[in-house]
Amino acid sequence: MIKQMDEMVSGLADARRRTRRIMRYWDRTIERVIVAITMPIWVIPYLLWRRRHG
């Protein structure tokens, strides 16, 4: 019983370590995606404003 619990705990720790690595990778990817999506939203009105006031 105790051995089973220990195996479960070590398994959970291993899974957490794996998820942390995946999450770190995903954080970077999501950041890039957010930047790629928001950049045009910021750039287009700026360019329109520049054209109007240029």
PDB file of N, CA, C and O in Angstrom:
ATOM      1  N   MET A   1       0.842  -1.206   0.000  1.00  0.00           N
ATOM      2  CA  MET A   1       0.000   0.000   0.000  1.00  0.00           C
ATOM      3  C   MET A   1       0.879   1.260   0.000  1.00  0.00           C
ATOM      4  O   MET A   1       0.705   2.151  -0.831  1.00  0.00           O
ATOM      5  N   ILE A   2       1.828   1.316   0.950  1.00  0.00           N
ATOM      6  CA  ILE A   2       2.710   2.483   1.028  1.00  0.00           C
ATOM      7  C   ILE A   2       3.576   2.572  -0.227  1.00  0.00           C
ATOM      8  O   ILE A   2       3.822   3.660  -0.748  1.00  0.00           O
ATOM      9  N   LYS A   3       4.035   1.415  -0.703  1.00  0.00           N
ATOM     10  CA  LYS A   3       4.850   1.383  -1.923  1.00  0.00           C
ATOM     11  C   LYS A   3       4.044   1.941  -3.105  1.00  0.00           C
ATOM     12  O   LYS A   3       4.557   2.712  -3.915  1.00  0.00           O
ATOM     13  N   GLN A   4       2.777   1.533  -3.181  1.00  0.00           N
ATOM     14  CA  GLN A   4       1.902   2.028  -4.248  1.00  0.00           C
ATOM     15  C   GLN A   4       1.782   3.551  -4.168  1.00  0.00           C
ATOM     16  O   GLN A   4       1.877   4.245  -5.180  1.00  0.00           O
ATOM     17  N   MET A   5       1.573   4.054  -2.966  1.00  0.00           N
ATOM     18  CA  MET A   5       1.444   5.501  -2.767  1.00  0.00           C
ATOM     19  C   MET A   5       2.713   6.215  -3.221  1.00  0.00           C
ATOM     20  O   MET A   5       2.658   7.244  -3.894  1.00  0.00           O
ATOM     21  N   ASP A   6       3.866   5.644  -2.835  1.00  0.00           N
ATOM     22  CA  ASP A   6       5.150   6.241  -3.195  1.00  0.00           C
ATOM     23  C   ASP A   6       5.304   6.291  -4.712  1.00  0.00           C
ATOM     24  O   ASP A   6       5.746   7.299  -5.263  1.00  0.00           O
ATOM     25  N   GLU A   7       4.938   5.205  -5.383  1.00  0.00           N
ATOM     26  CA  GLU A   7       5.018   5.161  -6.845  1.00  0.00           C
ATOM     27  C   GLU A   7       4.113   6.213  -7.472  1.00  0.00           C
ATOM     28  O   GLU A   7       4.487   6.877  -8.439  1.00  0.00           O
ATOM     29  N   MET A   8       2.907   6.354  -6.901  1.00  0.00           N
ATOM     30  CA  MET A   8       1.962   7.357  -7.404  1.00  0.00           C
ATOM     31  C   MET A   8       2.544   8.763  -7.262  1.00  0.00           C
ATOM     32  O   MET A   8       2.471   9.577  -8.183  1.00  0.00           O
ATOM     33  N   VAL A   9       3.130   9.033  -6.077  1.00  0.00           N
ATOM     34  CA  VAL A   9       3.685  10.369  -5.808  1.00  0.00           C
ATOM     35  C   VAL A   9       4.833  10.671  -6.768  1.00  0.00           C
ATOM     36  O   VAL A   9       4.893  11.756  -7.346  1.00  0.00           O
ATOM     37  N   SER A  10       5.742   9.711  -6.936  1.00  0.00           N
ATOM     38  CA  SER A  10       6.880   9.922  -7.833  1.00  0.00           C
ATOM     39  C   SER A  10       6.379  10.073  -9.274  1.00  0.00           C
ATOM     40  O   SER A  10       6.940  10.849 -10.048  1.00  0.00           O
ATOM     41  N   GLY A  11       5.342   9.344  -9.627  1.00  0.00           N
ATOM     42  CA  GLY A  11       4.746   9.461 -10.957  1.00  0.00           C
ATOM     43  C   GLY A  11       4.154  10.838 -11.176  1.00  0.00           C
ATOM     44  O   GLY A  11       4.298  11.431 -12.246  1.00  0.00           O
ATOM     45  N   LEU A  12       3.482  11.342 -10.141  1.00  0.00           N
ATOM     46  CA  LEU A  12       2.897  12.679 -10.227  1.00  0.00           C
ATOM     47  C   LEU A  12       3.988  13.732 -10.374  1.00  0.00           C
ATOM     48  O   LEU A  12       3.862  14.661 -11.172  1.00  0.00           O
ATOM     49  N   ALA A  13       5.057  13.581  -9.599  1.00  0.00           N
ATOM     50  CA  ALA A  13       6.161  14.535  -9.675  1.00  0.00           C
ATOM     51  C   ALA A  13       6.758  14.524 -11.080  1.00  0.00           C
ATOM     52  O   ALA A  13       7.064  15.578 -11.638  1.00  0.00           O
ATOM     53  N   ASP A  14       6.923  13.323 -11.652  1.00  0.00           N
ATOM     54  CA  ASP A  14       7.463  13.192 -12.999  1.00  0.00           C
ATOM     55  C   ASP A  14       6.542  13.867 -14.012  1.00  0.00           C
ATOM     56  O   ASP A  14       7.001  14.580 -14.904  1.00  0.00           O
ATOM     57  N   ALA A  15       5.250  13.635 -13.864  1.00  0.00           N
ATOM     58  CA  ALA A  15       4.264  14.229 -14.773  1.00  0.00           C
ATOM     59  C   ALA A  15       4.305  15.750 -14.658  1.00  0.00           C
ATOM     60  O   ALA A  15       4.223  16.462 -15.659  1.00  0.00           O
ATOM     61  N   ARG A  16       4.434  16.237 -13.425  1.00  0.00           N
ATOM     62  CA  ARG A  16       4.474  17.688 -13.212  1.00  0.00           C
ATOM     63  C   ARG A  16       5.709  18.279 -13.883  1.00  0.00           C
ATOM     64  O   ARG A  16       5.647  19.344 -14.497  1.00  0.00           O
ATOM     65  N   ARG A  17       6.852  17.560 -13.756  1.00  0.00           N
ATOM     66  CA  ARG A  17       8.079  18.038 -14.380  1.00  0.00           C
ATOM     67  C   ARG A  17       7.893  18.114 -15.895  1.00  0.00           C
ATOM     68  O   ARG A  17       8.319  19.074 -16.537  1.00  0.00           O
ATOM     69  N   ARG A  18       7.246  17.079 -16.457  1.00  0.00           N
ATOM     70  CA  ARG A  18       7.014  17.033 -17.901  1.00  0.00           C
ATOM     71  C   ARG A  18       6.089  18.173 -18.317  1.00  0.00           C
ATOM     72  O   ARG A  18       6.336  18.850 -19.315  1.00  0.00           O
ATOM     73  N   THR A  19       5.021  18.379 -17.542  1.00  0.00           N
ATOM     74  CA  THR A  19       4.070  19.443 -17.897  1.00  0.00           C
ATOM     75  C   THR A  19       4.729  20.804 -17.794  1.00  0.00           C
ATOM     76  O   THR A  19       4.436  21.697 -18.590  1.00  0.00           O
ATOM     77  N   ARG A  20       5.625  20.977 -16.815  1.00  0.00           N
ATOM     78  CA  ARG A  20       6.285  22.266 -16.678  1.00  0.00           C
ATOM     79  C   ARG A  20       7.105  22.573 -17.931  1.00  0.00           C
ATOM     80  O   ARG A  20       7.118  23.706 -18.413  1.00  0.00           O
ATOM     81  N   ARG A  21       7.790  21.552 -18.452  1.00  0.00           N
ATOM     82  CA  ARG A  21       8.591  21.745 -19.671  1.00  0.00           C
ATOM     83  C   ARG A  21       7.673  22.107 -20.834  1.00  0.00           C
ATOM     84  O   ARG A  21       7.973  23.008 -21.618  1.00  0.00           O
ATOM     85  N   ILE A  22       6.542  21.390 -20.940  1.00  0.00           N
ATOM     86  CA  ILE A  22       5.583  21.654 -22.020  1.00  0.00           C
ATOM     87  C   ILE A  22       5.004  23.058 -21.860  1.00  0.00           C
ATOM     88  O   ILE A  22       4.865  23.795 -22.835  1.00  0.00           O
ATOM     89  N   MET A  23       4.669  23.420 -20.619  1.00  0.00           N
ATOM     90  CA  MET A  23       4.076  24.737 -20.379  1.00  0.00           C
ATOM     91  C   MET A  23       5.058  25.850 -20.738  1.00  0.00           C
ATOM     92  O   MET A  23       4.670  26.869 -21.307  1.00  0.00           O
ATOM     93  N   ARG A  24       6.347  25.646 -20.398  1.00  0.00           N
ATOM     94  CA  ARG A  24       7.332  26.669 -20.719  1.00  0.00           C
ATOM     95  C   ARG A  24       7.398  26.853 -22.232  1.00  0.00           C
ATOM     96  O   ARG A  24       7.472  27.979 -22.726  1.00  0.00           O
ATOM     97  N   TYR A  25       7.370  25.725 -22.972  1.00  0.00           N
ATOM     98  CA  TYR A  25       7.392  25.776 -24.433  1.00  0.00           C
ATOM     99  C   TYR A  25       6.150  26.476 -24.959  1.00  0.00           C
ATOM    100  O   TYR A  25       6.227  27.304 -25.867  1.00  0.00           O
ATOM    101  N   TRP A  26       4.982  26.130 -24.368  1.00  0.00           N
ATOM    102  CA  TRP A  26       3.720  26.707 -24.831  1.00  0.00           C
ATOM    103  C   TRP A  26       3.639  28.190 -24.531  1.00  0.00           C
ATOM    104  O   TRP A  26       3.093  28.958 -25.323  1.00  0.00           O
ATOM    105  N   ASP A  27       4.192  28.610 -23.362  1.00  0.00           N
ATOM    106  CA  ASP A  27       4.183  30.034 -23.020  1.00  0.00           C
ATOM    107  C   ASP A  27       4.843  30.845 -24.128  1.00  0.00           C
ATOM    108  O   ASP A  27       4.321  31.872 -24.564  1.00  0.00           O
ATOM    109  N   ARG A  28       6.007  30.360 -24.577  1.00  0.00           N
ATOM    110  CA  ARG A  28       6.728  31.067 -25.627  1.00  0.00           C
ATOM    111  C   ARG A  28       5.908  31.098 -26.913  1.00  0.00           C
ATOM    112  O   ARG A  28       5.818  32.130 -27.577  1.00  0.00           O
ATOM    113  N   THR A  29       5.302  29.941 -27.262  1.00  0.00           N
ATOM    114  CA  THR A  29       4.528  29.839 -28.497  1.00  0.00           C
ATOM    115  C   THR A  29       3.304  30.739 -28.442  1.00  0.00           C
ATOM    116  O   THR A  29       3.001  31.445 -29.404  1.00  0.00           O
ATOM    117  N   ILE A  30       2.594  30.714 -27.300  1.00  0.00           N
ATOM    118  CA  ILE A  30       1.381  31.522 -27.151  1.00  0.00           C
ATOM    119  C   ILE A  30       1.738  33.009 -27.223  1.00  0.00           C
ATOM    120  O   ILE A  30       1.013  33.800 -27.827  1.00  0.00           O
ATOM    121  N   GLU A  31       2.864  33.383 -26.601  1.00  0.00           N
ATOM    122  CA  GLU A  31       3.303  34.780 -26.665  1.00  0.00           C
ATOM    123  C   GLU A  31       3.491  35.217 -28.108  1.00  0.00           C
ATOM    124  O   GLU A  31       3.045  36.291 -28.510  1.00  0.00           O
ATOM    125  N   ARG A  32       4.168  34.357 -28.892  1.00  0.00           N
ATOM    126  CA  ARG A  32       4.405  34.678 -30.296  1.00  0.00           C
ATOM    127  C   ARG A  32       3.094  34.810 -31.057  1.00  0.00           C
ATOM    128  O   ARG A  32       2.931  35.709 -31.881  1.00  0.00           O
ATOM    129  N   VAL A  33       2.156  33.900 -30.773  1.00  0.00           N
ATOM    130  CA  VAL A  33       0.858  33.921 -31.453  1.00  0.00           C
ATOM    131  C   VAL A  33       0.112  35.196 -31.104  1.00  0.00           C
ATOM    132  O   VAL A  33      -0.472  35.838 -31.977  1.00  0.00           O
ATOM    133  N   ILE A  34       0.130  35.570 -29.812  1.00  0.00           N
ATOM    134  CA  ILE A  34      -0.569  36.791 -29.378  1.00  0.00           C
ATOM    135  C   ILE A  34       0.039  38.005 -30.069  1.00  0.00           C
ATOM    136  O   ILE A  34      -0.680  38.884 -30.542  1.00  0.00           O
ATOM    137  N   VAL A  35       1.368  38.047 -30.124  1.00  0.00           N
ATOM    138  CA  VAL A  35       2.043  39.174 -30.787  1.00  0.00           C
ATOM    139  C   VAL A  35       1.664  39.210 -32.260  1.00  0.00           C
ATOM    140  O   VAL A  35       1.366  40.271 -32.807  1.00  0.00           O
ATOM    141  N   ALA A  36       1.678  38.029 -32.906  1.00  0.00           N
ATOM    142  CA  ALA A  36       1.363  37.958 -34.330  1.00  0.00           C
ATOM    143  C   ALA A  36      -0.072  38.399 -34.603  1.00  0.00           C
ATOM    144  O   ALA A  36      -0.356  38.976 -35.653  1.00  0.00           O
ATOM    145  N   ILE A  37      -0.980  38.130 -33.656  1.00  0.00           N
ATOM    146  CA  ILE A  37      -2.390  38.507 -33.854  1.00  0.00           C
ATOM    147  C   ILE A  37      -2.592  39.981 -33.533  1.00  0.00           C
ATOM    148  O   ILE A  37      -3.304  40.675 -34.259  1.00  0.00           O
ATOM    149  N   THR A  38      -1.976  40.473 -32.455  1.00  0.00           N
ATOM    150  CA  THR A  38      -2.239  41.849 -32.019  1.00  0.00           C
ATOM    151  C   THR A  38      -1.473  42.873 -32.840  1.00  0.00           C
ATOM    152  O   THR A  38      -1.925  44.010 -32.972  1.00  0.00           O
ATOM    153  N   MET A  39      -0.325  42.501 -33.396  1.00  0.00           N
ATOM    154  CA  MET A  39       0.455  43.473 -34.159  1.00  0.00           C
ATOM    155  C   MET A  39      -0.341  44.109 -35.302  1.00  0.00           C
ATOM    156  O   MET A  39      -0.375  45.336 -35.396  1.00  0.00           O
ATOM    157  N   PRO A  40      -0.980  43.325 -36.173  1.00  0.00           N
ATOM    158  CA  PRO A  40      -1.764  43.958 -37.246  1.00  0.00           C
ATOM    159  C   PRO A  40      -2.877  44.848 -36.706  1.00  0.00           C
ATOM    160  O   PRO A  40      -3.180  45.888 -37.291  1.00  0.00           O
ATOM    161  N   ILE A  41      -3.489  44.444 -35.588  1.00  0.00           N
ATOM    162  CA  ILE A  41      -4.579  45.238 -34.999  1.00  0.00           C
ATOM    163  C   ILE A  41      -4.058  46.607 -34.597  1.00  0.00           C
ATOM    164  O   ILE A  41      -4.766  47.605 -34.731  1.00  0.00           O
ATOM    165  N   TRP A  42      -2.800  46.667 -34.095  1.00  0.00           N
ATOM    166  CA  TRP A  42      -2.216  47.950 -33.716  1.00  0.00           C
ATOM    167  C   TRP A  42      -1.684  48.692 -34.942  1.00  0.00           C
ATOM    168  O   TRP A  42      -1.770  49.918 -35.012  1.00  0.00           O
ATOM    169  N   VAL A  43      -1.140  47.956 -35.899  1.00  0.00           N
ATOM    170  CA  VAL A  43      -0.455  48.594 -37.036  1.00  0.00           C
ATOM    171  C   VAL A  43      -1.444  49.216 -38.010  1.00  0.00           C
ATOM    172  O   VAL A  43      -1.206  50.316 -38.509  1.00  0.00           O
ATOM    173  N   ILE A  44      -2.553  48.528 -38.292  1.00  0.00           N
ATOM    174  CA  ILE A  44      -3.494  49.003 -39.308  1.00  0.00           C
ATOM    175  C   ILE A  44      -4.077  50.380 -38.951  1.00  0.00           C
ATOM    176  O   ILE A  44      -4.030  51.275 -39.795  1.00  0.00           O
ATOM    177  N   PRO A  45      -4.625  50.593 -37.745  1.00  0.00           N
ATOM    178  CA  PRO A  45      -5.133  51.939 -37.427  1.00  0.00           C
ATOM    179  C   PRO A  45      -4.019  52.989 -37.447  1.00  0.00           C
ATOM    180  O   PRO A  45      -4.236  54.134 -37.843  1.00  0.00           O
ATOM    181  N   TYR A  46      -2.820  52.575 -37.013  1.00  0.00           N
ATOM    182  CA  TYR A  46      -1.685  53.509 -37.021  1.00  0.00           C
ATOM    183  C   TYR A  46      -1.356  53.939 -38.448  1.00  0.00           C
ATOM    184  O   TYR A  46      -1.129  55.119 -38.716  1.00  0.00           O
ATOM    185  N   LEU A  47      -1.334  52.963 -39.365  1.00  0.00           N
ATOM    186  CA  LEU A  47      -1.036  53.280 -40.761  1.00  0.00           C
ATOM    187  C   LEU A  47      -2.147  54.154 -41.356  1.00  0.00           C
ATOM    188  O   LEU A  47      -1.862  55.092 -42.100  1.00  0.00           O
ATOM    189  N   LEU A  48      -3.408  53.850 -41.034  1.00  0.00           N
ATOM    190  CA  LEU A  48      -4.515  54.663 -41.530  1.00  0.00           C
ATOM    191  C   LEU A  48      -4.404  56.089 -41.004  1.00  0.00           C
ATOM    192  O   LEU A  48      -4.631  57.056 -41.732  1.00  0.00           O
ATOM    193  N   TRP A  49      -4.050  56.202 -39.717  1.00  0.00           N
ATOM    194  CA  TRP A  49      -3.905  57.525 -39.112  1.00  0.00           C
ATOM    195  C   TRP A  49      -2.766  58.294 -39.767  1.00  0.00           C
ATOM    196  O   TRP A  49      -2.884  59.487 -40.046  1.00  0.00           O
ATOM    197  N   ARG A  50      -1.648  57.585 -40.011  1.00  0.00           N
ATOM    198  CA  ARG A  50      -0.500  58.207 -40.664  1.00  0.00           C
ATOM    199  C   ARG A  50      -0.890  58.705 -42.065  1.00  0.00           C
ATOM    200  O   ARG A  50      -0.513  59.805 -42.468  1.00  0.00           O
ATOM    201  N   ARG A  51      -1.645  57.882 -42.798  1.00  0.00           N
ATOM    202  CA  ARG A  51      -2.031  58.248 -44.143  1.00  0.00           C
ATOM    203  C   ARG A  51      -2.937  59.480 -44.125  1.00  0.00           C
ATOM    204  O   ARG A  51      -2.824  60.368 -44.970  1.00  0.00           O
ATOM    205  N   ARG A  52      -3.845  59.509 -43.133  1.00  0.00           N
ATOM    206  CA  ARG A  52      -4.794  60.612 -43.059  1.00  0.00           C
ATOM    207  C   ARG A  52      -4.069  61.906 -42.667  1.00  0.00           C
ATOM    208  O   ARG A  52      -4.405  62.989 -43.147  1.00  0.00           O
ATOM    209  N   HIS A  53      -3.056  61.773 -41.774  1.00  0.00           N
ATOM    210  CA  HIS A  53      -2.373  62.961 -41.272  1.00  0.00           C
ATOM    211  C   HIS A  53      -1.021  63.167 -41.939  1.00  0.00           C
ATOM    212  O   HIS A  53      -0.269  64.066 -41.562  1.00  0.00           O
ATOM    213  N   GLY A  54      -0.713  62.340 -42.926  1.00  0.00           N
ATOM    214  CA  GLY A  54       0.575  62.449 -43.616  1.00  0.00           C
ATOM    215  C   GLY A  54       0.573  63.589 -44.603  1.00  0.00           C
ATOM    216  O   GLY A  54       1.578  63.827 -45.273  1.00  0.00           O
TER     217      GLY A  54
END
